[in-house]
Amino acid sequence: MANRKNRKDSPGEAVRLSRLLKIFFIVFFAILVVTVGGTAAYYLITLDLPGIDALKDYRPSIASRVLDENDELIDEFFLEDRKMIKIADVPKIAQYAFVAAEDSRFYQHKGFDIQSIFRAMFKNVEAGKIVQGGSTITQQVAKLMYLTPERKYIRKFKEAILSYRIDKYLTKDEILNLYLNQIYLGHGTYGIESASIGYFGKSAKDLTLPEAALLAGLPKAPTTYSPFLYFDRAKQRQIYVLTRMMEEGFITSDQMQQAAAQPLNLRPMKPKDKVAAYFVEHVRRYVQEKYGGDILYKEGLTIYTTLNLPLQKAARDAVIKGLTEMETRNKYEAGLVQGALYCMDVKTGAIRALVGGREFAKSEFNRATQSRRQPGSAFKPLVYTAAFDKGMNPSTRFVDSPIVFEDPSQEDGLWKPKNFDEKFLGPITMRTALVQSRNVVTVKILQDIGIDYATSYAANMGIESPLSRNLSLALGSSGVTLQELVRAYGVLANGGKKVTPYFIRKIVDRTGNVFEEAKPQAEQVIDPRIAFMTTYIMQDVVESGTGRRVKSIGRPVAGKTGTTNDIRDAWFVGFTPSFITGVWVGFDQEKSLGRQEVGGRAAAPIWLYFMEKALQGKPVETFPVPEGIIFVKVDAKTGLPAPGAGAGTLFECFLDNAPPSDTPQEANESAAELFR
């Protein structure tokens, strides 16, 4: 019976076993599917996550700095105003302030905090939308450096995975270093160093507890808690941070209360004084064209320039003062008249000050380097220097008398150059002609030495603009830039040596790699004796000629005024043995400045205002006399040797191999030459 019973139960057991096996396989396959599917899903979700190896070589966008001659900050170029600081240089109290405010369990969790995540999840479910993130500092680093800021759960999942990887790869200090240098803290500042300077005017390494707590309250909502815009909100947020620091054991209750009561000394929120805007723009264009925008705006270059910031401020003030005085006496509309100033080191060519106009915000056009205007009489020293190099000397006489040339462009077909005072002085020396800026004599000198010779001579001295091939060149009819004219005059000031103006000493990147470094060189382009000869006469321009308005500077200065037809351009270029400065004044529309606004009245005062400041406290220098120059006492009118002292005599300079003769050296004229 027993055997029969067993045989009868066997089919039931088989069915049960079959069912168990089915369940087993279903569960097995379900687990397999979930595992494989989960792995695949994990793989797909994390497929686009970036590697984190680059975090060890963190290279964020950093502002490039422009420094002056004394390494003082002039300006910065940036897409994000960020300045790097090492975590070791950030006070611990500042580090703790951000940890307490943003991620109190930062030193305990592994990149993401389950407690914070669940707390945020319940808040979001309760609100029916995402209202709280629960992000750790590590997650914020992941988001800032790798992920988009969108509020979706899939992005949060990616963020958590990446944060875990970051926490395994980096130390807590390295993570905090990334966070404190990357975070946006309002008003265009990125990172704790830039924010500390922006809000308090000092480095983050010098932050106090109340200052650190204020900054640590900003990441949540930089605008909402801005102390500049909403001080009461910022103060409440600061107290919240201080309270969290106390609760986490970072500070004591007494420290919290003292910090909360301490007044905050915020840096005044005002636009930076763009004292060197034209110069900085000149630098910006050069660097961007040579190295590209990414290098300029992201790679934290240090651009060492030649500018002297105190001199630049004096230059800016001098131009504004001079132009304002002109407007007052002529009743111009405020702001129509423009000016430019260009100061260069005589020996090296380093630009010490540059003003390209009265207001960069209204016009970025640089009138010192980009504008070609007629130099008028300021071109004459180049003609005289060329003449001296061709055998003439300061005592050579020309007849200051009417002269006429055929000119089809004139109404009557004739060009009749005239002097500014419309008078003629008869026979005069070249010294007198240059000191008194006689137009007709200069035309005759150019006629004598030849136009081609004069233009090539001017080019040799640094004039790069194309020059007209006619006798009106003597009167400065061809447009040149202020920079060119200053460079050419610099040859006279530098003993016949030509230097190339430069404005950058060195460019270095964030790692100390030198991109370029200037090596000033001077080229001897004219005889030093010839250069001195013109310089010697140009000192008299300041002492008794058209440039005497700057005589009050009280030290040896050589210079020359310039005024064009219809008084549309006014110039003064003057130099000492160390500095050469040029000033231009005029309207952009090239209309008349007014009958009296000649170079000596419109431009020379600006030069004087600037150079008084530039030379203040500096020793008085005299122009060195080169070998091969002799001085002979001559009659000022005739240029003939005049033994003995007496009125109307002066010591004139000559080449030692070409002393003055006892008979006048005069240029002959004939009737035929009048219509040459």
Secondary structure, 3 states (H helix, E strand, C coil): CHHHHHHHHHHHHHHHHHHHHHHHHHHHHHHHHHHHHHHHHHHHHHCCCCCCHHHHHCCCCECEEEECCCCCEEEEECCCEECCCCHHHCCHHHHHHHHHHHCCCCCCCCCCCHHHHHHHHHHHHHHCCCCCCCCCHHHHHHHHHCCCCCCCHHHHHHHHHHHHHHHHHCCHHHHHHHHHHHCECCCCEECHHHHHHHHHCCCHHHCCHHHHHHHHCCCCCCCCCCCCCCHHHHHHHHHHHHHHHHHCCCCCHHHHHHHHHCCCCCCCCCCCCCCCHHHHHHHHHHHHHHHCHHHHHHECCEEEECCCHHHHHHHHHHHHHHHHHHHHHHCCCCCCEEEEEEEEECCCCEEEEEECCCCCCCCCCCCCCCCCECCHHHHHHHHHHHHHCCCCCCCCEEEECCCCEECCCCCCCEECCCCCCCCCCEEEEHHHHHHCCCHHHHHHHHHHHCHHHHHHHHHHHCCCCCCCCCHHHHHCCCCECHHHHHHHHHHHHCCCEEECCECEEEEECCCCCEEEECCCCEEECCCHHHHHHHHHHHHHHHHHCCCHHHHHHCCCCEEEEEECHHHCEEEEEEECCCEEEEEEEEECCCCCCCCCCCHHHHCHHHHHHHHHHHCCCCCCCCCCCCCCEEEEEEECCCCCECCCCCCCEEEEEEECCCCCCCCCCECCCCHHHHCC
